[in-house]
Amino acid sequence: MARFPGDFLQKVRDNTNILDVVGSYVSLKKKGKRYWACCPFHQEKTPSFSVSPEDGLYYCFGCHAGGDVFSFVEKMENLSFTEAVERLAEAAHLELPQAEVSPEEKRRKQFNDELYHAMELAVVYFHNCLRRTNMGKPGLAYFKRRHLTDETIDRFKLGFAPDSWHKLYGDFRTIKHISDTVLVTSGLVGHKNGRYYDTFRNRCMFPILNLKGKPVAFGGRVMDDSKPKYLNSPETPIFNKRQLLFALYQALPEIRRTRQVIMVEGYMDAISLHAHGVTNAVASLGTAFTIEQARLLKRYADEVVFSYDMDAAGQNATRRALEIAGTTGLKMRVLHLSEGKDPDEFVNKYGGEAYKEAVAQAIPALDYLFKSLLETHDRTSLEGQHLILNDMFTVLSARGDSFEFNTYIQKMARVLKVDEGLVRNEARLFARKKNPTEYITQRVQHHTQSLEYHKEK
């Protein structure tokens, strides 16, 4: 562990607002002298995580995690103490003093540097294979069929993995002198029965960059219908797929400017949108949307617009994403494209401006969820009504906004043509099991001057 002088650490604390740091990950609400939120370190629906700006400390009364701004960043970003200090010092525009580094830290940094170097070489290797060799012609033809220009291919450093079991391994070992350990750990090479082989073969390659623009992983796509369609790098010391998003580095300038991010499902969706001027689009990395990704986006954006495929799988993914993102305080809307097209198809047919107009018309997340549930279940049957209400209660409870919850009870009762008192009773029973602190009013509001009426209007 690097040893920073105590006066320097205090200087970083003095120049860092812990509320700003913690608030970039969770939605804080003031109560007394402290600020409260649901704990980012364990799953909970009742806020037990507190921050004291006067002391510069945080503490969770649920899981008992606590500390200062350094330990918070360590835990949230899975960093060492040294890395947390460096990140906060950089944000505060403070120059780092020369620090002592332990042998263990030196070894860790050296190995990570070797991984970064191998991934940078791989980006050049795959890109050159695509653009400068006959081996890459199938990949180039595929990208051209997907309407990508040379400029877009070069901007995202897209590439092609040769149809060979050992070409990358042989070249990187004999010419680049990269060790077997680094190649296997990076995910570029596999090892089985004493033999080494290229992980990516005959695939179009999509480099995945971290927030500093360094390549840390790859997604490899087949050019036909063979399985798996996408093959992604494994997690490594420099890559955690739950804490990163494809094209986020390229999208950050526009996300910061607009405070809005568009979430799509596939790499090609994100790339096609960028190619058509929609440069705040990002994609998940072969996983469902995660709480870590939601917290990451909360650091840069106020709103997420989900633009997933509207098939059954896409609708389920959207519902889960809404439940997760809602816990972070992000505003959410859902984009439903015409003719059931995905973003890639839509933007190539109608253009970027038409897509931006569609984004402007995206509906609030809860309205989308309620609408999709009404289309999925029979609203006239008792079973269908229970399913609709239960799904809505689950998402509303996760969001932790009692005012919003009560407002939607009125709307659900009216649309389902069910007595509002019965819906409130069901909501109270649900909250009692899932979130005891959720306040559901008992009295049905009839007068139009109520807060709930104004909220709904």
GISULCOR-V587981 format. One record per residue. N is the residue number from 1. SS is DSSP state (H for helix, E for strand, - for the rest). OMEGA is omega in whole degrees, -180 to 180 (NA if undefined). Layout:
BEGIN
n=N ss=SS omega=OMEGA
n=N ss=SS omega=OMEGA
END
This chain:
BEGIN
n=1 ss=- omega=177
n=2 ss=- omega=-178
n=3 ss=E omega=178
n=4 ss=- omega=177
n=5 ss=- omega=-179
n=6 ss=H omega=-179
n=7 ss=H omega=178
n=8 ss=H omega=178
n=9 ss=H omega=178
n=10 ss=H omega=178
n=11 ss=H omega=177
n=12 ss=H omega=178
n=13 ss=H omega=-178
n=14 ss=H omega=-178
n=15 ss=- omega=-180
n=16 ss=- omega=176
n=17 ss=- omega=-177
n=18 ss=H omega=178
n=19 ss=H omega=178
n=20 ss=H omega=-178
n=21 ss=H omega=-179
n=22 ss=H omega=-179
n=23 ss=H omega=176
n=24 ss=- omega=179
n=25 ss=- omega=-178
n=26 ss=- omega=180
n=27 ss=- omega=-176
n=28 ss=- omega=176
n=29 ss=E omega=-177
n=30 ss=E omega=175
n=31 ss=E omega=-174
n=32 ss=- omega=180
n=33 ss=- omega=-177
n=34 ss=E omega=175
n=35 ss=E omega=-171
n=36 ss=E omega=177
n=37 ss=E omega=169
n=38 ss=- omega=-173
n=39 ss=- omega=178
n=40 ss=- omega=-175
n=41 ss=- omega=174
n=42 ss=- omega=-177
n=43 ss=- omega=176
n=44 ss=- omega=179
n=45 ss=- omega=176
n=46 ss=- omega=-177
n=47 ss=- omega=176
n=48 ss=- omega=-178
n=49 ss=E omega=-176
n=50 ss=E omega=178
n=51 ss=E omega=177
n=52 ss=E omega=-179
n=53 ss=- omega=-180
n=54 ss=- omega=-179
n=55 ss=- omega=-176
n=56 ss=- omega=-175
n=57 ss=E omega=173
n=58 ss=E omega=177
n=59 ss=E omega=176
n=60 ss=E omega=180
n=61 ss=- omega=178
n=62 ss=- omega=-178
n=63 ss=- omega=176
n=64 ss=- omega=173
n=65 ss=- omega=-180
n=66 ss=E omega=179
n=67 ss=E omega=-180
n=68 ss=E omega=-175
n=69 ss=H omega=179
n=70 ss=H omega=-179
n=71 ss=H omega=178
n=72 ss=H omega=180
n=73 ss=H omega=176
n=74 ss=H omega=-176
n=75 ss=H omega=-176
n=76 ss=H omega=-174
n=77 ss=H omega=-178
n=78 ss=- omega=-178
n=79 ss=- omega=169
n=80 ss=- omega=178
n=81 ss=H omega=180
n=82 ss=H omega=-178
n=83 ss=H omega=178
n=84 ss=H omega=178
n=85 ss=H omega=-179
n=86 ss=H omega=-179
n=87 ss=H omega=-179
n=88 ss=H omega=177
n=89 ss=H omega=179
n=90 ss=H omega=179
n=91 ss=H omega=-180
n=92 ss=- omega=180
n=93 ss=- omega=178
n=94 ss=- omega=180
n=95 ss=- omega=-178
n=96 ss=- omega=173
n=97 ss=- omega=175
n=98 ss=- omega=-176
n=99 ss=- omega=175
n=100 ss=E omega=-178
n=101 ss=- omega=-180
n=102 ss=- omega=177
n=103 ss=H omega=180
n=104 ss=H omega=178
n=105 ss=H omega=178
n=106 ss=H omega=-180
n=107 ss=H omega=-180
n=108 ss=H omega=-180
n=109 ss=H omega=-179
n=110 ss=H omega=-180
n=111 ss=H omega=177
n=112 ss=H omega=177
n=113 ss=H omega=178
n=114 ss=H omega=177
n=115 ss=H omega=178
n=116 ss=H omega=-179
n=117 ss=H omega=180
n=118 ss=H omega=-180
n=119 ss=H omega=177
n=120 ss=H omega=177
n=121 ss=H omega=-179
n=122 ss=H omega=178
n=123 ss=H omega=179
n=124 ss=H omega=-178
n=125 ss=H omega=-178
n=126 ss=H omega=-179
n=127 ss=H omega=178
n=128 ss=H omega=177
n=129 ss=H omega=180
n=130 ss=H omega=-168
n=131 ss=H omega=-169
n=132 ss=H omega=-178
n=133 ss=- omega=176
n=134 ss=H omega=179
n=135 ss=H omega=-176
n=136 ss=H omega=-177
n=137 ss=H omega=178
n=138 ss=H omega=179
n=139 ss=H omega=180
n=140 ss=H omega=178
n=141 ss=H omega=179
n=142 ss=H omega=-179
n=143 ss=H omega=178
n=144 ss=H omega=177
n=145 ss=H omega=179
n=146 ss=- omega=172
n=147 ss=- omega=179
n=148 ss=- omega=178
n=149 ss=- omega=176
n=150 ss=H omega=-180
n=151 ss=H omega=180
n=152 ss=H omega=178
n=153 ss=H omega=-179
n=154 ss=H omega=-178
n=155 ss=H omega=-180
n=156 ss=- omega=179
n=157 ss=- omega=178
n=158 ss=- omega=-175
n=159 ss=E omega=179
n=160 ss=E omega=177
n=161 ss=E omega=-177
n=162 ss=- omega=179
n=163 ss=- omega=-176
n=164 ss=- omega=180
n=165 ss=- omega=-170
n=166 ss=- omega=-173
n=167 ss=H omega=180
n=168 ss=H omega=-179
n=169 ss=H omega=-180
n=170 ss=H omega=-179
n=171 ss=H omega=-177
n=172 ss=H omega=179
n=173 ss=H omega=-173
n=174 ss=H omega=-176
n=175 ss=- omega=-177
n=176 ss=- omega=178
n=177 ss=- omega=175
n=178 ss=- omega=-175
n=179 ss=- omega=176
n=180 ss=H omega=-178
n=181 ss=H omega=179
n=182 ss=H omega=-178
n=183 ss=H omega=-180
n=184 ss=H omega=-180
n=185 ss=H omega=-179
n=186 ss=H omega=-177
n=187 ss=- omega=178
n=188 ss=- omega=-176
n=189 ss=E omega=174
n=190 ss=E omega=-179
n=191 ss=E omega=-179
n=192 ss=E omega=179
n=193 ss=- omega=176
n=194 ss=- omega=-178
n=195 ss=E omega=178
n=196 ss=E omega=-178
n=197 ss=E omega=178
n=198 ss=E omega=179
n=199 ss=- omega=-177
n=200 ss=- omega=-179
n=201 ss=- omega=177
n=202 ss=- omega=180
n=203 ss=E omega=170
n=204 ss=E omega=-170
n=205 ss=E omega=-180
n=206 ss=E omega=178
n=207 ss=E omega=177
n=208 ss=E omega=-176
n=209 ss=E omega=173
n=210 ss=- omega=-175
n=211 ss=- omega=176
n=212 ss=- omega=179
n=213 ss=- omega=178
n=214 ss=- omega=177
n=215 ss=E omega=-178
n=216 ss=E omega=-178
n=217 ss=E omega=178
n=218 ss=E omega=165
n=219 ss=E omega=-180
n=220 ss=E omega=-176
n=221 ss=E omega=175
n=222 ss=- omega=-178
n=223 ss=- omega=177
n=224 ss=- omega=-177
n=225 ss=- omega=-179
n=226 ss=- omega=-176
n=227 ss=- omega=-6
n=228 ss=- omega=180
n=229 ss=- omega=177
n=230 ss=E omega=173
n=231 ss=E omega=-175
n=232 ss=E omega=177
n=233 ss=- omega=174
n=234 ss=- omega=175
n=235 ss=- omega=-176
n=236 ss=E omega=176
n=237 ss=- omega=-180
n=238 ss=- omega=-176
n=239 ss=E omega=173
n=240 ss=- omega=-173
n=241 ss=H omega=179
n=242 ss=H omega=-173
n=243 ss=H omega=-178
n=244 ss=- omega=179
n=245 ss=- omega=178
n=246 ss=E omega=178
n=247 ss=- omega=180
n=248 ss=H omega=180
n=249 ss=H omega=-180
n=250 ss=H omega=-175
n=251 ss=H omega=-172
n=252 ss=H omega=-180
n=253 ss=H omega=-179
n=254 ss=H omega=177
n=255 ss=H omega=179
n=256 ss=H omega=-178
n=257 ss=H omega=-175
n=258 ss=H omega=-174
n=259 ss=- omega=-180
n=260 ss=E omega=176
n=261 ss=E omega=177
n=262 ss=E omega=-178
n=263 ss=E omega=178
n=264 ss=E omega=-175
n=265 ss=- omega=-170
n=266 ss=- omega=177
n=267 ss=H omega=-178
n=268 ss=H omega=176
n=269 ss=H omega=-179
n=270 ss=H omega=-178
n=271 ss=H omega=-180
n=272 ss=H omega=178
n=273 ss=H omega=177
n=274 ss=H omega=-179
n=275 ss=H omega=180
n=276 ss=- omega=172
n=277 ss=- omega=177
n=278 ss=- omega=-166
n=279 ss=- omega=175
n=280 ss=- omega=-178
n=281 ss=E omega=177
n=282 ss=E omega=-180
n=283 ss=E omega=176
n=284 ss=- omega=-171
n=285 ss=- omega=177
n=286 ss=- omega=179
n=287 ss=- omega=170
n=288 ss=- omega=178
n=289 ss=- omega=-174
n=290 ss=- omega=178
n=291 ss=H omega=178
n=292 ss=H omega=178
n=293 ss=H omega=178
n=294 ss=H omega=179
n=295 ss=H omega=178
n=296 ss=H omega=-179
n=297 ss=H omega=-180
n=298 ss=H omega=179
n=299 ss=- omega=-173
n=300 ss=- omega=-173
n=301 ss=- omega=174
n=302 ss=- omega=-174
n=303 ss=E omega=172
n=304 ss=E omega=174
n=305 ss=E omega=-180
n=306 ss=E omega=-180
n=307 ss=- omega=-179
n=308 ss=- omega=171
n=309 ss=- omega=-177
n=310 ss=- omega=171
n=311 ss=- omega=-176
n=312 ss=H omega=-180
n=313 ss=H omega=179
n=314 ss=H omega=179
n=315 ss=H omega=178
n=316 ss=H omega=179
n=317 ss=H omega=179
n=318 ss=H omega=180
n=319 ss=H omega=-179
n=320 ss=H omega=180
n=321 ss=H omega=180
n=322 ss=H omega=179
n=323 ss=H omega=-178
n=324 ss=H omega=-175
n=325 ss=H omega=-178
n=326 ss=H omega=-179
n=327 ss=- omega=-177
n=328 ss=- omega=-177
n=329 ss=- omega=177
n=330 ss=- omega=171
n=331 ss=E omega=-175
n=332 ss=E omega=171
n=333 ss=E omega=-178
n=334 ss=E omega=-179
n=335 ss=- omega=177
n=336 ss=- omega=-177
n=337 ss=- omega=-179
n=338 ss=H omega=176
n=339 ss=H omega=178
n=340 ss=H omega=-177
n=341 ss=- omega=172
n=342 ss=- omega=-175
n=343 ss=H omega=-180
n=344 ss=H omega=179
n=345 ss=H omega=-176
n=346 ss=H omega=-173
n=347 ss=H omega=178
n=348 ss=H omega=178
n=349 ss=H omega=-172
n=350 ss=H omega=177
n=351 ss=- omega=-176
n=352 ss=H omega=-178
n=353 ss=H omega=178
n=354 ss=H omega=179
n=355 ss=H omega=179
n=356 ss=H omega=177
n=357 ss=H omega=178
n=358 ss=H omega=178
n=359 ss=H omega=-180
n=360 ss=H omega=-179
n=361 ss=- omega=-180
n=362 ss=- omega=-174
n=363 ss=E omega=177
n=364 ss=E omega=-172
n=365 ss=H omega=-177
n=366 ss=H omega=176
n=367 ss=H omega=178
n=368 ss=H omega=-178
n=369 ss=H omega=-179
n=370 ss=H omega=180
n=371 ss=H omega=-178
n=372 ss=H omega=178
n=373 ss=H omega=177
n=374 ss=H omega=179
n=375 ss=H omega=-177
n=376 ss=H omega=-174
n=377 ss=- omega=178
n=378 ss=- omega=-176
n=379 ss=- omega=-178
n=380 ss=- omega=-179
n=381 ss=- omega=180
n=382 ss=H omega=180
n=383 ss=H omega=179
n=384 ss=H omega=178
n=385 ss=H omega=178
n=386 ss=H omega=-179
n=387 ss=H omega=180
n=388 ss=H omega=-178
n=389 ss=H omega=-178
n=390 ss=H omega=179
n=391 ss=H omega=179
n=392 ss=H omega=179
n=393 ss=H omega=-178
n=394 ss=H omega=-178
n=395 ss=H omega=180
n=396 ss=H omega=180
n=397 ss=H omega=180
n=398 ss=H omega=-178
n=399 ss=H omega=173
n=400 ss=- omega=-179
n=401 ss=- omega=-176
n=402 ss=H omega=179
n=403 ss=H omega=180
n=404 ss=H omega=-180
n=405 ss=H omega=-179
n=406 ss=H omega=178
n=407 ss=H omega=-178
n=408 ss=H omega=175
n=409 ss=H omega=178
n=410 ss=H omega=-177
n=411 ss=H omega=-179
n=412 ss=H omega=179
n=413 ss=H omega=-179
n=414 ss=H omega=-177
n=415 ss=H omega=-179
n=416 ss=H omega=-179
n=417 ss=- omega=179
n=418 ss=- omega=179
n=419 ss=- omega=-177
n=420 ss=H omega=179
n=421 ss=H omega=178
n=422 ss=H omega=179
n=423 ss=H omega=179
n=424 ss=H omega=179
n=425 ss=H omega=177
n=426 ss=H omega=180
n=427 ss=H omega=179
n=428 ss=H omega=178
n=429 ss=H omega=178
n=430 ss=H omega=-178
n=431 ss=H omega=-179
n=432 ss=H omega=-180
n=433 ss=H omega=-170
n=434 ss=H omega=-175
n=435 ss=- omega=-173
n=436 ss=- omega=-178
n=437 ss=- omega=179
n=438 ss=- omega=-177
n=439 ss=- omega=177
n=440 ss=- omega=-178
n=441 ss=- omega=-178
n=442 ss=- omega=-175
n=443 ss=- omega=176
n=444 ss=- omega=-178
n=445 ss=- omega=180
n=446 ss=- omega=-175
n=447 ss=- omega=-172
n=448 ss=- omega=180
n=449 ss=- omega=-179
n=450 ss=- omega=177
n=451 ss=H omega=-178
n=452 ss=H omega=179
n=453 ss=H omega=180
n=454 ss=H omega=179
n=455 ss=H omega=-178
n=456 ss=H omega=180
n=457 ss=- omega=NA
END
